[in-house]
Amino acid sequence: MNVVSNIPPLDLKRQYQAIGADVSAAVLEVLASGAYIGGSVVRDFEQQFASYVGTTECVGCNSGTDALYLALRAMKIGAGDEVITTPFTFIATAETISEAGAKPVFVDIDLATFNLDLSQLAAAITPRTRAIMPVHLFGNPLDLTKLMSIATQHNLIVIEDCAQATGAKWNGKQVGSIGHFGCFSFFPTKNLGACGDGGAITVNDPALAADLRMYREHGSRQRYYHEAIGVNSRLDAIQAAVLQVKLQHLDRWNQQRAKVAAIYQELLANVPNIITPQATPGGESAWNQYTIRLVAPAGIDAAAYRDRVRASLLEVGVISMIYYPLPLHLQEVYRDLHLPIGSFPNTELVSHQVLSIPMFPEITFDEQQRVVYALKDAIAAHHTPE
Ligand SMILES: *Cc1c(COP(=O)(O)O)cnc(C)c1O
């Protein structure tokens, strides 16, 4: 019998095989330098990343979560304030709003893009609304032209959650350069991943960048003098060195991801019960994930169907992921918001249907074919209620 290996959701070992020598050399250089916190490696990366995104400033920090939190703090958003965001995202987006002391206000998503439904945004704005925190989910940019025009009209700050969208473009411009703040994660599974935690905030205002640095460093502009309660959130020199090497490959990797997505699109075009993801017209997705919707046949529970298809894939070595199985408004932590089932129908629907199939720059055509055959088999096998 032929033993075939598993197809993982992503395979960082293949990336390391390709560029590992350069990454290791950069890390060794930091180790030998003795400068492990701050220093020129971090400053150089901040400059390189700002110029990549197309902003004047970049402030490195410890994670994408901290990037969002620091942006909120820099705008002094806290108790009594509301921030509009999506319930269909990773917890960090809403969590940072709560952590800052403000209230997350959810708006449902658009079924075609998984991103905030901008036609419902105005209705959620109140006198307490200070900011909008959109997420470019799965790498797919949200319509920033429309969003910025709503934000400007209501005098709101836009904090882009770009964690999954490093390198994505809206109207030819990088995400993170259009809103007031671009918040990035360098978690290893993101498009530009460190070898550990890391994050960054991009802005076009030097005074804002200085405030972000102040909050990042214990509320201090001058060592041992503190003007605010801040945090300790550093981008390590070792991670900055890794990121400098990887940034040079990011566009190529993202182009490869786009090719992988186009191949899936073609191979899955006529498969029943599958809705393939669409990039927002006007945008260029970074394809952090390739997330399909599985539509259950009549009489079958949506989530149970999706889970059965997923189990069938696993049996033949295809590992898929569910981002995200439980919308944020239904999480225990947000019970106090009193947002029952039915509050955000599109979000709730897709949370039962989504399945993210293997997506990474190094995946081979043969592997993609195996994923698609496995999906077709699973769908054929589960077309009746069990
Ligand atoms: C990963 C992620 C974050 C948080 O990034 P970390 O670096 O893991 O803290 C925030 N928002 C979204 C949408 C993410 O996917």
The ligand as an SDF file (V2000), in Angstrom:
LIG
                    3D

 15 15  0  0  0  0  0  0  0  0999 V2000
   -3.6150   36.6410   14.8260 C   0  0  0  0  0  0  0  0  0  0  0  0
   -4.6270   37.7040   14.9510 C   0  0  0  0  0  0  0  0  0  0  0  0
   -4.5430   38.7070   15.9360 C   0  0  0  0  0  0  0  0  0  0  0  0
   -3.5600   38.6780   17.0600 C   0  0  0  0  0  0  0  0  0  0  0  0
   -2.2500   38.5610   16.6940 O   0  0  0  0  0  0  0  0  0  0  0  0
   -1.1770   37.9760   17.7500 P   0  0  0  0  0  0  0  0  0  0  0  0
    0.1220   38.3510   17.1690 O   0  0  0  0  0  0  0  0  0  0  0  0
   -1.3970   36.4960   17.8030 O   0  0  0  0  0  0  0  0  0  0  0  0
   -1.4390   38.6210   19.0610 O   0  0  0  0  0  0  0  0  0  0  0  0
   -5.4720   39.7200   15.9060 C   0  0  0  0  0  0  0  0  0  0  0  0
   -6.4570   39.7510   14.9940 N   0  0  0  0  0  0  0  0  0  0  0  0
   -6.6000   38.8010   14.0640 C   0  0  0  0  0  0  0  0  0  0  0  0
   -7.6960   38.8950   13.0670 C   0  0  0  0  0  0  0  0  0  0  0  0
   -5.6980   37.7320   14.0180 C   0  0  0  0  0  0  0  0  0  0  0  0
   -5.8580   36.7760   13.0960 O   0  0  0  0  0  0  0  0  0  0  0  0
  1  2  1  0
  2  3  1  0
  2 14  2  0
  3  4  1  0
  3 10  2  0
  4  5  1  0
  5  6  1  0
  6  7  2  0
  6  8  1  0
  6  9  1  0
 10 11  1  0
 11 12  2  0
 12 13  1  0
 12 14  1  0
 14 15  1  0
M  END
$$$$
